[in-house]
Amino acid sequence: MAEIPSVQVVMPGSSDITFQQTGKYTIFYEYRSMVGNRIYSTSENVPGIIVNIVSKDTGDEVPLSSASTKSSYTIGSRSGIGLLDFVIDEPGIYELSASYPAVRGQQEEQRQEFVLAVIQNSVIEKIFGSIMGTVAGAMAIVLVPLAVGVAIIIMTFIKRRKARVRAMASN
């Protein structure tokens, strides 16, 4: 089974992530996940959470936007939904934090833990490309014989029709 190359973090809380490459990344909310030896299972509905990414070098906040494409995955014991996109302009260490909005009378510790996975978009494109290649291959396996079969039926029909026309002409 394919493994998803990603960084997984258990939230609410914060975690330092080292980005070695610049580029576009997507944060996924993993409603089924395994981190270490612990299994996490939450609702597929994304909870109301606040997510931030800050450069440890500069203190600058990285702008986040809604995921540009509706993407989700289920691979092995992991299932996730695309949540937010962001761009890393400089490699380095960044702090990813996520929390529930403050609600009167409810403490943060009482809220359910959840998993966020950060995946570089080039990796997503590779995974999607290999899946599309597999789907295209499967379609070719099904459609090529079908097309050949239809061509044989049409050619047989035409030849029989010509033979009938010749037979009727010679009578």
DSSP file with accessible surface (Angstrom, degrees, kcal/mol):
  #  RESIDUE AA STRUCTURE BP1 BP2  ACC     N-H-->O    O-->H-N    N-H-->O    O-->H-N    TCO  KAPPA ALPHA  PHI   PSI    X-CA   Y-CA   Z-CA
    1    1 A M              0   0  191      0, 0.0    74,-0.0     0, 0.0     2,-0.0   0.000 360.0 360.0 360.0 136.7    0.0    0.0    0.0
    2    2 A A        -     0   0   66      1,-0.1     2,-0.4    74,-0.0     0, 0.0  -0.327 360.0-138.1 -66.1 145.1    1.3    3.4   -0.9
    3    3 A E        -     0   0  144     73,-0.1    73,-0.1    -2,-0.0    -1,-0.1  -0.843  13.9-125.2-104.6 143.9    2.4    5.7    1.9
    4    4 A I        -     0   0    7     -2,-0.4     2,-1.0    71,-0.1   120,-0.0  -0.797  18.7-136.8 -90.5 115.9    1.6    9.4    1.9
    5    5 A P        +     0   0   77      0, 0.0   115,-0.3     0, 0.0     2,-0.3  -0.623  56.8 121.5 -74.3 104.8    4.7   11.5    2.3
    6    6 A S        -     0   0   36     -2,-1.0     2,-0.5   113,-0.1   113,-0.2  -0.956  65.1-109.4-153.4 169.8    3.5   14.1    4.7
    7    7 A V  E     -A  118   0A  60    111,-1.9   111,-2.7    -2,-0.3     2,-0.4  -0.954  34.3-159.7-106.1 125.9    4.1   15.7    8.1
    8    8 A Q  E     -A  117   0A  52     -2,-0.5     2,-0.4   109,-0.2   109,-0.2  -0.909   9.5-176.4-108.7 137.2    1.4   14.7   10.6
    9    9 A V  E     -A  116   0A   7    107,-2.8   107,-2.6    -2,-0.4     2,-0.5  -0.994  22.2-133.2-133.3 139.3    0.7   16.8   13.7
   10   10 A V  E     -A  115   0A  43     -2,-0.4   105,-0.2   105,-0.2     4,-0.1  -0.792  43.3-126.9 -90.9 130.5   -1.8   16.1   16.5
   11   11 A M  E    S+A  114   0A   0    103,-3.5   103,-2.7    -2,-0.5     2,-0.2  -0.822  74.6  64.6-126.9 163.7   -3.8   19.2   17.5
   12   12 A P  S    S+     0   0   32      0, 0.0     2,-0.3     0, 0.0    87,-0.2   0.450 104.8  46.6 -73.7 156.1   -5.0   21.3   19.2
   13   13 A G  E    S-G   98   0B  39     85,-2.5    85,-2.3    -2,-0.2     2,-0.3  -0.975  89.0 -75.8 142.6-153.0   -1.5   22.7   20.0
   14   14 A S  E     -G   97   0B  70     -2,-0.3     2,-0.3    83,-0.2    83,-0.2  -0.977  31.8-174.7-146.1 157.3    1.5   23.7   18.0
   15   15 A S  E     -G   96   0B  43     81,-2.4    81,-3.0    -2,-0.3     2,-0.4  -0.985  26.1-121.0-153.1 141.0    4.4   21.9   16.3
   16   16 A D  E     -G   95   0B  84     -2,-0.3     2,-0.4    79,-0.2    79,-0.2  -0.712  29.2-169.6 -85.2 134.4    7.5   22.9   14.5
   17   17 A I  E     -G   94   0B   6     77,-3.4    77,-3.0    -2,-0.4     2,-0.6  -0.990  14.6-142.6-125.5 132.5    7.8   21.8   10.9
   18   18 A T  E     -G   93   0B  83     -2,-0.4     2,-0.7    75,-0.2    75,-0.2  -0.860  11.5-162.6 -96.0 119.9   10.9   22.0    8.8
   19   19 A F  E     +G   92   0B   9     73,-3.1    73,-2.3    -2,-0.6    -2,-0.0  -0.917  11.5 177.9-101.4 114.6   10.2   22.9    5.2
   20   20 A Q        +     0   0  165     -2,-0.7     2,-0.4    71,-0.2    -1,-0.1   0.625  66.3  49.9 -90.8 -15.0   13.2   22.0    3.1
   21   21 A Q  S    S-     0   0  111     69,-0.1    69,-0.1    71,-0.1     2,-0.1  -0.957  77.2-129.7-126.5 144.8   11.6   23.0   -0.2
   22   22 A T        +     0   0   74     -2,-0.4     2,-0.3    67,-0.1    67,-0.2  -0.385  58.6  82.2 -78.8 166.0    9.8   26.1   -1.3
   23   23 A G  E    S-B   88   0A  24     65,-2.4    65,-2.9    -2,-0.1     2,-0.3  -0.791  78.3 -36.9 133.9-174.7    6.4   25.8   -3.0
   24   24 A K  E     -B   87   0A  83     -2,-0.3    97,-2.8    63,-0.2    98,-0.4  -0.683  51.8-176.5 -89.9 138.8    2.8   25.3   -2.5
   25   25 A Y  E     -BC  86 120A  16     61,-3.0    61,-2.1    -2,-0.3     2,-0.4  -0.889  14.4-145.1-129.3 158.8    1.5   23.0    0.3
   26   26 A T  E     -BC  85 119A   5     93,-2.6    93,-2.5    -2,-0.3     2,-0.5  -0.987   8.4-143.5-126.6 137.6   -1.9   21.9    1.5
   27   27 A I  E     -BC  84 118A   0     57,-3.3    56,-2.8    -2,-0.4    57,-1.5  -0.880  21.1-160.8 -96.8 126.9   -3.0   21.2    5.0
   28   28 A F  E     -BC  82 117A   4     89,-3.4    89,-2.5    -2,-0.5     2,-0.7  -0.886  17.1-136.1-109.5 140.5   -5.4   18.2    5.3
   29   29 A Y  E     -BC  81 116A   5     52,-2.6    52,-2.0    -2,-0.4     2,-0.8  -0.866  23.2-153.1 -89.0 112.9   -7.8   17.5    8.1
   30   30 A E  E     +BC  80 115A   0     85,-2.7    85,-0.8    -2,-0.7    50,-0.3  -0.829  19.5 178.2 -94.5 108.4   -7.3   13.7    8.7
   31   31 A Y  E    S+     0   0A  25     48,-0.9    11,-2.9    -2,-0.8     2,-0.4   0.661  80.5  37.1 -84.4 -17.1  -10.5   12.3   10.2
   32   32 A R  E    S+BD  79  41A  99     47,-1.6    47,-2.6     9,-0.2     2,-0.3  -0.984  86.5 135.5-129.8 124.4   -9.0    8.8   10.2
   33   33 A S  E     - D   0  40A   3      7,-2.5     7,-3.2    -2,-0.4     2,-0.4  -0.983  43.2-140.1-160.0 165.5   -5.3    8.6   11.0
   34   34 A M  E     - D   0  39A  73     -2,-0.3     2,-0.5     5,-0.2     5,-0.2  -0.985  16.6-179.6-137.0 123.4   -2.6    6.9   12.9
   35   35 A V  E >   - D   0  38A  39      3,-2.3     3,-2.0    -2,-0.4     2,-0.3  -0.990  69.4 -34.4-123.6 122.0    0.3    8.9   14.5
   36   36 A G  T 3  S-     0   0   65     -2,-0.5     0, 0.0     1,-0.2     0, 0.0  -0.523 124.9 -32.9  64.2-128.7    2.9    6.8   16.3
   37   37 A N  T 3  S+     0   0  162     -2,-0.3     2,-0.4    -3,-0.1    -1,-0.2   0.186 117.7 101.7-105.3  14.8    0.9    3.9   17.7
   38   38 A R  E <   -D   35   0A 133     -3,-2.0    -3,-2.3     2,-0.0     2,-0.4  -0.871  60.8-145.7-108.3 133.7   -2.2    5.9   18.4
   39   39 A I  E     -D   34   0A 126     -2,-0.4     2,-0.4    -5,-0.2    -5,-0.2  -0.810  11.3-160.9 -96.9 134.5   -5.3    5.8   16.1
   40   40 A Y  E     +D   33   0A  23     -7,-3.2    -7,-2.5    -2,-0.4     2,-0.4  -0.960  12.5 173.9-116.7 131.5   -7.4    8.9   15.7
   41   41 A S  E     +D   32   0A  84     -2,-0.4     2,-0.2    -9,-0.2    -9,-0.2  -0.950  11.9 154.9-140.1 115.6  -10.9    8.8   14.4
   42   42 A T        -     0   0   18    -11,-2.9     4,-0.1    -2,-0.4    72,-0.0  -0.729  49.6 -65.9-128.8 179.7  -13.1   11.9   14.3
   43   43 A S        -     0   0   64     -2,-0.2    -1,-0.1     2,-0.1   -11,-0.0  -0.339  37.1-128.2 -66.3 147.3  -16.1   13.2   12.3
   44   44 A E  S    S+     0   0  121      2,-0.1     2,-0.5   -13,-0.0    -1,-0.1   0.718  89.6  93.6 -67.1 -20.6  -15.6   13.7    8.6
   45   45 A N  S    S-     0   0  130      1,-0.1    -2,-0.1   -14,-0.1     0, 0.0  -0.642  87.8-121.2 -75.4 124.0  -17.0   17.2    9.2
   46   46 A V        -     0   0   57     -2,-0.5    -2,-0.1     1,-0.1    -1,-0.1  -0.480  28.1-129.7 -67.7 127.1  -14.2   19.6    9.7
   47   47 A P        -     0   0   34      0, 0.0     2,-0.8     0, 0.0    -1,-0.1  -0.323  32.0 -89.8 -72.6 161.2  -14.6   21.2   13.2
   48   48 A G        +     0   0   55     53,-0.0     2,-0.3    -2,-0.0    -2,-0.0  -0.624  67.1 160.2 -70.4 109.3  -14.4   25.0   13.6
   49   49 A I        -     0   0   31     -2,-0.8     2,-0.5    51,-0.2    51,-0.2  -0.928  40.3-132.1-133.4 158.7  -10.7   25.5   14.1
   50   50 A I  E     -H   99   0B  77     49,-3.6    49,-2.2    -2,-0.3     2,-0.4  -0.960  26.5-170.2-111.1 124.8   -8.2   28.3   13.9
   51   51 A V  E     +H   98   0B  15     -2,-0.5     2,-0.3    47,-0.2    47,-0.2  -0.953   7.5 174.2-120.8 137.5   -4.9   27.4   12.0
   52   52 A N  E     -H   97   0B  49     45,-2.6    45,-2.8    -2,-0.4     2,-0.4  -0.987  15.9-162.8-138.9 148.5   -1.7   29.5   11.8
   53   53 A I  E     -H   96   0B   3      9,-0.4     9,-3.3    -2,-0.3     2,-0.4  -0.998  14.7-177.8-130.4 128.6    1.7   29.1   10.4
   54   54 A V  E     -HI  95  61B  38     41,-2.1    41,-3.1    -2,-0.4     2,-0.3  -0.988  29.0-119.3-130.1 135.4    4.5   31.4   11.5
   55   55 A S  E  >  -H   94   0B   7      5,-2.9     4,-2.0    -2,-0.4    39,-0.2  -0.550  14.1-153.3 -70.3 128.2    8.2   31.5   10.4
   56   56 A K  T  4 S+     0   0  104     37,-2.6    -1,-0.2    -2,-0.3    38,-0.1   0.788  94.3  52.0 -72.3 -26.2   10.5   30.8   13.3
   57   57 A D  T  4 S+     0   0  121     36,-0.6    -1,-0.2     1,-0.1    37,-0.1   0.914 128.2  14.5 -75.3 -44.9   13.2   32.8   11.6
   58   58 A T  T  4 S-     0   0   87      2,-0.2    -2,-0.2     0, 0.0    -1,-0.1   0.625  89.1-127.9-107.5 -19.5   11.3   36.0   10.8
   59   59 A G     <  +     0   0   51     -4,-2.0     2,-0.2     1,-0.3    -3,-0.1   0.479  60.0 145.2  80.3   1.5    8.2   35.8   13.0
   60   60 A D        -     0   0  106     -6,-0.1    -5,-2.9     1,-0.1     2,-0.3  -0.524  50.7-124.4 -76.3 140.0    6.1   36.4    9.9
   61   61 A E  B     -I   54   0B 121     -7,-0.2    -7,-0.3    -2,-0.2    -1,-0.1  -0.643  21.1-128.8 -81.9 137.3    2.7   34.7    9.5
   62   62 A V        -     0   0   13     -9,-3.3    -9,-0.4    -2,-0.3     2,-0.1  -0.756  27.1-116.5 -86.3 126.2    2.3   32.7    6.4
   63   63 A P        -     0   0  110      0, 0.0    24,-0.5     0, 0.0     2,-0.4  -0.415  31.1-158.6 -64.8 134.9   -1.0   33.6    4.6
   64   64 A L        -     0   0   49     22,-0.1     2,-0.3    -2,-0.1    22,-0.2  -0.882  10.5-176.9-112.8 145.7   -3.4   30.7    4.4
   65   65 A S  E     -E   85   0A  67     20,-2.3    20,-3.2    -2,-0.4     3,-0.1  -0.941  39.3 -81.5-136.0 160.7   -6.3   30.3    1.9
   66   66 A S  E     -E   84   0A 100     -2,-0.3    18,-0.3    18,-0.2    17,-0.1  -0.290  67.1 -81.7 -57.3 146.7   -9.0   27.8    1.4
   67   67 A A        -     0   0   26     16,-1.7    -1,-0.1     1,-0.2   -41,-0.1  -0.264  38.3-138.8 -53.6 130.6   -7.8   24.7   -0.5
   68   68 A S  S    S+     0   0   74     -3,-0.1     2,-0.4     1,-0.1    -1,-0.2   0.765  85.3  32.6 -69.8 -26.7   -7.9   25.6   -4.2
   69   69 A T  S    S-     0   0   92      2,-0.0     2,-0.9     0, 0.0    -1,-0.1  -0.978  88.9-112.3-128.5 147.0   -9.3   22.2   -5.2
   70   70 A K        +     0   0  210     -2,-0.4     2,-0.4    11,-0.0    13,-0.1  -0.668  53.9 166.3 -75.7 108.3  -11.6   20.0   -3.3
   71   71 A S        +     0   0   28     -2,-0.9    11,-3.4    11,-0.1     2,-0.3  -0.975  13.5 162.5-130.3 144.7   -9.4   17.1   -2.6
   72   72 A S  E     -F   81   0A  87     -2,-0.4     2,-0.3     9,-0.2     9,-0.2  -0.957  12.0-165.0-149.6 163.5   -9.6   14.1   -0.3
   73   73 A Y  E     -F   80   0A  31      7,-2.0     7,-2.0    -2,-0.3     2,-0.3  -0.992  17.1-164.4-150.1 155.7   -7.9   10.8    0.1
   74   74 A T  E     +F   79   0A  87     -2,-0.3     2,-0.4     5,-0.2     5,-0.2  -0.910  24.6 160.1-138.8 110.6   -8.2    7.4    1.7
   75   75 A I  E >   -F   78   0A  30      3,-2.5     3,-2.0    -2,-0.3   -71,-0.1  -0.968  64.8 -45.0-134.4 117.6   -4.9    5.5    1.6
   76   76 A G  T 3  S-     0   0   44     -2,-0.4   -73,-0.1     1,-0.3   -74,-0.0  -0.393 125.4 -16.1  62.3-128.2   -4.5    2.6    4.1
   77   77 A S  T 3  S+     0   0   70     -2,-0.1     2,-0.4    -3,-0.1    -1,-0.3   0.281 120.6  91.3 -92.6  11.8   -5.6    3.7    7.5
   78   78 A R  E <   + F   0  75A  12     -3,-2.0    -3,-2.5   -45,-0.1     2,-0.4  -0.911  44.2 172.8-116.0 134.8   -5.6    7.4    6.6
   79   79 A S  E     +BF  32  74A   0    -47,-2.6   -47,-1.6    -2,-0.4   -48,-0.9  -0.998  13.4 171.0-135.7 132.3   -8.4    9.6    5.3
   80   80 A G  E     -BF  30  73A   0     -7,-2.0    -7,-2.0    -2,-0.4     2,-0.4  -0.952  25.4-144.2-143.4 161.5   -8.2   13.3    4.9
   81   81 A I  E     -BF  29  72A  45    -52,-2.0   -52,-2.6    -2,-0.3    -9,-0.2  -0.990  33.9-109.7-126.5 131.4   -9.9   16.3    3.4
   82   82 A G  E     +B   28   0A  15    -11,-3.4   -54,-0.2    -2,-0.4   -15,-0.1  -0.384  45.0 163.5 -61.1 131.1   -8.1   19.3    1.9
   83   83 A L  E     +     0   0A  34    -56,-2.8   -16,-1.7     1,-0.4     2,-0.3   0.776  51.9   5.6-116.8 -57.8   -8.4   22.3    4.2
   84   84 A L  E     -BE  27  66A  34    -57,-1.5   -57,-3.3   -18,-0.3    -1,-0.4  -0.971  52.7-149.0-139.4 147.6   -6.0   25.1    3.5
   85   85 A D  E     +BE  26  65A   5    -20,-3.2   -20,-2.3    -2,-0.3     2,-0.3  -0.849  21.7 166.3-110.6 152.3   -3.3   26.0    1.0
   86   86 A F  E     -B   25   0A   4    -61,-2.1   -61,-3.0    -2,-0.3     2,-0.4  -0.976  27.0-128.3-157.0 164.2   -0.2   28.1    1.6
   87   87 A V  E     -B   24   0A  73    -24,-0.5     2,-0.6    -2,-0.3   -63,-0.2  -0.969   8.9-150.8-121.5 132.6    3.1   28.9   -0.1
   88   88 A I  E     +B   23   0A   1    -65,-2.9   -65,-2.4    -2,-0.4    -2,-0.0  -0.908  15.6 176.9-100.4 117.4    6.6   28.6    1.5
   89   89 A D  S    S+     0   0  121     -2,-0.6   -67,-0.1     1,-0.2    -1,-0.1   0.716  70.2  34.3 -90.5 -26.4    8.9   31.1    0.0
   90   90 A E  S    S-     0   0  133    -69,-0.1    -1,-0.2   -67,-0.1   -71,-0.1  -0.995  84.2-120.1-132.7 129.0   12.0   30.3    2.1
   91   91 A P        +     0   0   61      0, 0.0     2,-0.3     0, 0.0   -71,-0.2  -0.291  63.8  96.4 -59.4 152.1   13.0   27.0    3.5
   92   92 A G  E    S-G   19   0B  16    -73,-2.3   -73,-3.1   -71,-0.1     2,-0.5  -0.969  74.3 -46.1 157.6-170.0   13.2   26.9    7.2
   93   93 A I  E     -G   18   0B  72     -2,-0.3   -37,-2.6   -75,-0.2   -36,-0.6  -0.825  50.3-177.4 -98.8 131.3   11.4   26.0   10.4
   94   94 A Y  E     -GH  17  55B  15    -77,-3.0   -77,-3.4    -2,-0.5     2,-0.6  -0.948  23.6-129.5-128.1 146.2    7.8   27.1   10.8
   95   95 A E  E     -GH  16  54B  61    -41,-3.1   -41,-2.1    -2,-0.4     2,-0.5  -0.877  19.2-163.0 -98.7 120.5    5.4   26.7   13.7
   96   96 A L  E     +GH  15  53B   2    -81,-3.0   -81,-2.4    -2,-0.6     2,-0.4  -0.899  15.0 176.9 -99.3 127.3    2.0   25.2   12.8
   97   97 A S  E     +GH  14  52B  28    -45,-2.8   -45,-2.6    -2,-0.5     2,-0.3  -0.971   9.9 179.2-131.6 148.8   -0.6   25.8   15.4
   98   98 A A  E     +GH  13  51B   2    -85,-2.3   -85,-2.5    -2,-0.4     2,-0.3  -0.989   8.9 162.1-147.1 140.5   -4.3   24.9   15.5
   99   99 A S  E     - H   0  50B  41    -49,-2.2   -49,-3.6    -2,-0.3     3,-0.1  -0.968  39.1-103.3-151.2 162.6   -6.9   25.5   18.1
  100  100 A Y        -     0   0   26     -2,-0.3   -51,-0.2   -51,-0.2     3,-0.1  -0.638  51.4 -96.8 -81.6 148.8  -10.6   25.6   18.7
  101  101 A P        -     0   0   51      0, 0.0     2,-0.1     0, 0.0    -1,-0.1  -0.352  52.2 -89.1 -62.0 149.9  -12.1   29.1   19.0
  102  102 A A        -     0   0  105     -3,-0.1     2,-0.4     1,-0.0     5,-0.1  -0.419  48.4-173.1 -63.8 128.8  -12.6   30.2   22.6
  103  103 A V  B >   -J  106   0C  74      3,-0.5     3,-1.9    -2,-0.1    -3,-0.0  -0.998  30.5-107.7-126.4 129.3  -16.0   29.1   23.9
  104  104 A R  T 3  S+     0   0  246     -2,-0.4     3,-0.1     1,-0.3     0, 0.0  -0.281 100.9   9.1 -56.2 131.4  -17.2   30.3   27.3
  105  105 A G  T 3  S+     0   0   85      1,-0.1     2,-0.5     0, 0.0    -1,-0.3   0.390 105.8 100.3  83.5  -3.9  -17.2   27.5   29.8
  106  106 A Q  B <   -J  103   0C  89     -3,-1.9    -3,-0.5     3,-0.0     2,-0.2  -0.962  61.1-147.0-119.9 124.5  -15.3   25.0   27.7
  107  107 A Q    >   -     0   0  118     -2,-0.5     3,-1.6     1,-0.1     4,-0.4  -0.616  21.1-121.2 -89.8 150.2  -11.6   24.4   28.2
  108  108 A E  G >  S+     0   0   67      1,-0.3     3,-1.6    -2,-0.2    -1,-0.1   0.853 110.3  61.6 -55.4 -38.1   -9.3   23.5   25.4
  109  109 A E  G 3  S+     0   0  150      1,-0.3    -1,-0.3     4,-0.0     4,-0.1   0.747  97.8  59.1 -64.3 -21.9   -8.2   20.3   27.1
  110  110 A Q  G <  S+     0   0  131     -3,-1.6    -1,-0.3     2,-0.1     2,-0.2   0.577  87.3  95.3 -85.1  -7.7  -11.8   19.0   26.9
  111  111 A R  S <  S-     0   0   32     -3,-1.6     2,-0.1    -4,-0.4   -11,-0.0  -0.547  86.2 -95.9 -86.3 152.3  -12.0   19.3   23.2
  112  112 A Q        -     0   0  108     -2,-0.2     2,-0.1     1,-0.1    -1,-0.1  -0.330  35.5-121.5 -68.9 138.6  -11.2   16.3   20.9
  113  113 A E        -     0   0   75     -4,-0.1     2,-0.3    -2,-0.1    -1,-0.1  -0.485  34.1-176.4 -74.2 150.9   -7.7   15.9   19.5
  114  114 A F  E     -A   11   0A   1   -103,-2.7  -103,-3.5    -2,-0.1     2,-0.4  -0.929  21.0-118.4-144.0 166.6   -7.4   15.8   15.7
  115  115 A V  E     -AC  10  30A   0    -85,-0.8   -85,-2.7    -2,-0.3     2,-0.4  -0.922  16.8-166.3-115.2 133.5   -4.7   15.3   13.1
  116  116 A L  E     -AC   9  29A   0   -107,-2.6  -107,-2.8    -2,-0.4     2,-0.4  -0.943   8.3-160.3-111.3 138.3   -3.5   17.7   10.5
  117  117 A A  E     -AC   8  28A   0    -89,-2.5   -89,-3.4    -2,-0.4     2,-0.5  -0.972   4.5-152.8-118.9 135.3   -1.3   16.5    7.6
  118  118 A V  E     +AC   7  27A   6   -111,-2.7  -111,-1.9    -2,-0.4     2,-0.4  -0.942  18.8 177.2-110.1 123.0    0.9   18.9    5.6
  119  119 A I  E     - C   0  26A   5    -93,-2.5   -93,-2.6    -2,-0.5     2,-0.2  -0.990  30.5-121.6-130.0 132.3    1.6   17.7    2.0
  120  120 A Q  E >>  - C   0  25A  29     -2,-0.4     4,-1.7  -115,-0.3     3,-1.0  -0.491  24.8-127.6 -70.1 138.5    3.6   19.5   -0.7
  121  121 A N  H 3> S+     0   0   21    -97,-2.8     4,-2.8     1,-0.3     5,-0.2   0.809 107.1  62.3 -61.9 -29.6    1.4   20.0   -3.8
  122  122 A S  H 3> S+     0   0   44    -98,-0.4     4,-1.9     2,-0.2    -1,-0.3   0.883 105.1  48.8 -63.7 -33.1    4.0   18.4   -6.1
  123  123 A V  H <> S+     0   0   29     -3,-1.0     4,-2.7     2,-0.2    -2,-0.2   0.920 110.0  50.8 -69.4 -42.4    3.6   15.2   -4.1
  124  124 A I  H  X S+     0   0   40     -4,-1.7     4,-3.1     1,-0.2     5,-0.2   0.929 110.4  49.9 -59.8 -43.9   -0.2   15.5   -4.4
  125  125 A E  H  X S+     0   0  130     -4,-2.8     4,-3.0     1,-0.2    -1,-0.2   0.891 110.4  49.8 -64.0 -38.2    0.2   15.9   -8.2
  126  126 A K  H  X S+     0   0  152     -4,-1.9     4,-2.6     2,-0.2    -1,-0.2   0.929 113.4  45.5 -64.9 -45.6    2.5   12.9   -8.4
  127  127 A I  H  X S+     0   0   46     -4,-2.7     4,-2.3     2,-0.2    -2,-0.2   0.953 116.4  45.7 -61.9 -47.9    0.0   10.7   -6.4
  128  128 A F  H  X S+     0   0  125     -4,-3.1     4,-3.0    -5,-0.2     5,-0.2   0.921 112.6  51.8 -62.1 -41.7   -2.9   12.0   -8.5
  129  129 A G  H  X S+     0   0   41     -4,-3.0     4,-2.5    -5,-0.2    -1,-0.2   0.913 110.2  47.5 -62.3 -41.5   -0.9   11.5  -11.7
  130  130 A S  H  X S+     0   0   73     -4,-2.6     4,-2.1     2,-0.2    -1,-0.2   0.898 113.1  49.1 -70.2 -34.2   -0.1    7.9  -10.8
  131  131 A I  H  X S+     0   0   84     -4,-2.3     4,-2.7     2,-0.2    -2,-0.2   0.937 112.1  48.2 -66.4 -44.5   -3.8    7.3   -9.9
  132  132 A M  H  X S+     0   0   88     -4,-3.0     4,-3.0     1,-0.2    -2,-0.2   0.887 110.1  52.7 -64.3 -37.2   -4.9    8.9  -13.2
  133  133 A G  H  X S+     0   0   45     -4,-2.5     4,-2.5    -5,-0.2    -1,-0.2   0.919 110.5  47.6 -62.5 -41.1   -2.3    6.7  -15.1
  134  134 A T  H  X S+     0   0  104     -4,-2.1     4,-2.5     2,-0.2    -2,-0.2   0.925 113.2  47.7 -64.9 -43.9   -3.7    3.6  -13.4
  135  135 A V  H  X S+     0   0   71     -4,-2.7     4,-2.8     2,-0.2    -2,-0.2   0.932 112.0  49.9 -64.0 -43.3   -7.3    4.7  -14.3
  136  136 A A  H  X S+     0   0   59     -4,-3.0     4,-2.5     1,-0.2    -2,-0.2   0.913 111.0  49.9 -62.8 -41.0   -6.3    5.4  -17.9
  137  137 A G  H  X S+     0   0   34     -4,-2.5     4,-2.3     2,-0.2    -1,-0.2   0.922 111.6  47.8 -62.4 -43.3   -4.6    2.0  -18.2
  138  138 A A  H  X S+     0   0   52     -4,-2.5     4,-1.8     1,-0.2    -2,-0.2   0.907 111.3  51.0 -64.8 -40.6   -7.7    0.3  -16.8
  139  139 A M  H  X S+     0   0  100     -4,-2.8     4,-3.7     1,-0.2     5,-0.3   0.910 109.7  50.4 -63.1 -41.0   -9.9    2.3  -19.2
  140  140 A A  H  X S+     0   0   47     -4,-2.5     4,-2.3     1,-0.2    -2,-0.2   0.915 107.1  54.3 -63.5 -40.3   -7.6    1.2  -22.1
  141  141 A I  H  < S+     0   0  130     -4,-2.3    -1,-0.2     1,-0.2    -2,-0.2   0.880 118.6  35.4 -61.2 -35.6   -7.8   -2.4  -21.1
  142  142 A V  H  X S+     0   0   96     -4,-1.8     4,-1.2    -5,-0.2    -2,-0.2   0.918 121.8  43.0 -83.8 -44.9  -11.6   -2.2  -21.2
  143  143 A L  H  X S+     0   0   84     -4,-3.7     4,-2.9    -5,-0.2     5,-0.2   0.844 104.9  59.5 -78.2 -34.7  -12.2    0.2  -24.1
  144  144 A V  H  X S+     0   0   88     -4,-2.3     4,-2.6    -5,-0.3     5,-0.2   0.966 109.4  43.1 -62.5 -50.8   -9.7   -1.2  -26.7
  145  145 A P  H  > S+     0   0   78      0, 0.0     4,-2.7     0, 0.0    -1,-0.2   0.900 114.2  53.0 -61.3 -35.5  -11.2   -4.7  -26.8
  146  146 A L  H  X S+     0   0  106     -4,-1.2     4,-2.5     2,-0.2    -2,-0.2   0.943 110.3  46.7 -62.3 -46.2  -14.6   -3.1  -26.9
  147  147 A A  H  X S+     0   0   64     -4,-2.9     4,-2.5     2,-0.2    -1,-0.2   0.909 112.6  49.8 -63.6 -41.2  -13.7   -0.9  -29.8
  148  148 A V  H  X S+     0   0   80     -4,-2.6     4,-2.5    -5,-0.2    -1,-0.2   0.932 110.6  50.7 -63.1 -43.2  -12.1   -3.8  -31.7
  149  149 A G  H  X S+     0   0   31     -4,-2.7     4,-2.4    -5,-0.2    -2,-0.2   0.925 110.7  47.9 -60.4 -44.8  -15.3   -5.9  -31.1
  150  150 A V  H  X S+     0   0   71     -4,-2.5     4,-2.6     1,-0.2    -1,-0.2   0.923 110.9  51.9 -63.2 -41.9  -17.5   -3.1  -32.4
  151  151 A A  H  X S+     0   0   46     -4,-2.5     4,-2.7     1,-0.2     5,-0.2   0.917 109.8  49.3 -61.6 -41.6  -15.2   -2.7  -35.5
  152  152 A I  H  X S+     0   0   95     -4,-2.5     4,-2.7     2,-0.2     5,-0.2   0.928 110.9  49.7 -63.9 -43.4  -15.5   -6.5  -36.1
  153  153 A I  H  X S+     0   0  120     -4,-2.4     4,-2.5     2,-0.2    -2,-0.2   0.935 113.0  46.5 -61.2 -45.5  -19.3   -6.4  -35.9
  154  154 A I  H  X S+     0   0   89     -4,-2.6     4,-2.6     2,-0.2    -2,-0.2   0.937 113.4  48.1 -64.2 -45.2  -19.5   -3.4  -38.3
  155  155 A M  H  X S+     0   0  109     -4,-2.7     4,-2.6     1,-0.2     5,-0.2   0.915 112.3  49.4 -63.7 -40.5  -17.1   -5.0  -40.8
  156  156 A T  H  X S+     0   0   56     -4,-2.7     4,-2.6    -5,-0.2     5,-0.3   0.930 111.0  50.0 -63.1 -44.1  -19.0   -8.3  -40.6
  157  157 A F  H  X S+     0   0  114     -4,-2.5     4,-2.3    -5,-0.2    -2,-0.2   0.937 112.3  47.2 -59.4 -47.3  -22.3   -6.5  -41.2
  158  158 A I  H  X S+     0   0   74     -4,-2.6     4,-2.5     1,-0.2    -2,-0.2   0.932 113.1  48.0 -63.3 -44.9  -20.9   -4.6  -44.2
  159  159 A K  H  X S+     0   0  140     -4,-2.6     4,-2.3     1,-0.2    -1,-0.2   0.914 113.3  47.7 -64.0 -41.5  -19.4   -7.8  -45.8
  160  160 A R  H  X S+     0   0  160     -4,-2.6     4,-2.5    -5,-0.2    -1,-0.2   0.893 111.0  51.6 -65.7 -38.9  -22.6   -9.8  -45.3
  161  161 A R  H  X S+     0   0  150     -4,-2.3     4,-2.4    -5,-0.3    -2,-0.2   0.930 110.7  47.5 -63.5 -45.2  -24.6   -6.9  -46.8
  162  162 A K  H  X S+     0   0  127     -4,-2.5     4,-2.5     1,-0.2    -2,-0.2   0.899 111.2  51.9 -61.8 -40.3  -22.4   -6.8  -49.8
  163  163 A A  H  X S+     0   0   50     -4,-2.3     4,-2.6     2,-0.2    -2,-0.2   0.909 110.1  48.7 -64.4 -40.9  -22.6  -10.6  -50.2
  164  164 A R  H  X S+     0   0  145     -4,-2.5     4,-2.5     2,-0.2     5,-0.2   0.914 110.6  50.7 -64.1 -41.5  -26.5  -10.4  -50.1
  165  165 A V  H  X S+     0   0   89     -4,-2.4     4,-2.1     1,-0.2    -2,-0.2   0.932 112.9  46.0 -63.4 -42.7  -26.5   -7.6  -52.7
  166  166 A R  H  X S+     0   0  164     -4,-2.5     4,-1.9     2,-0.2    -1,-0.2   0.907 112.1  51.3 -65.6 -41.9  -24.3   -9.7  -55.0
  167  167 A A  H  X S+     0   0   50     -4,-2.6     4,-0.8     1,-0.2    -2,-0.2   0.906 112.0  46.5 -63.1 -40.1  -26.4  -12.8  -54.4
  168  168 A M  H  < S+     0   0  144     -4,-2.5     3,-0.3     1,-0.2    -1,-0.2   0.872 111.1  53.0 -70.3 -34.0  -29.6  -10.9  -55.3
  169  169 A A  H  < S+     0   0   83     -4,-2.1    -1,-0.2     1,-0.2    -2,-0.2   0.832 107.3  50.9 -70.0 -33.5  -27.9   -9.3  -58.4
  170  170 A S  H  <        0   0   95     -4,-1.9    -1,-0.2    -5,-0.2    -2,-0.2   0.665 360.0 360.0 -81.2 -13.9  -26.9  -12.7  -59.7
  171  171 A N     <        0   0  169     -4,-0.8    -3,-0.1    -3,-0.3    -4,-0.0  -0.054 360.0 360.0 -82.8 360.0  -30.4  -14.2  -59.3
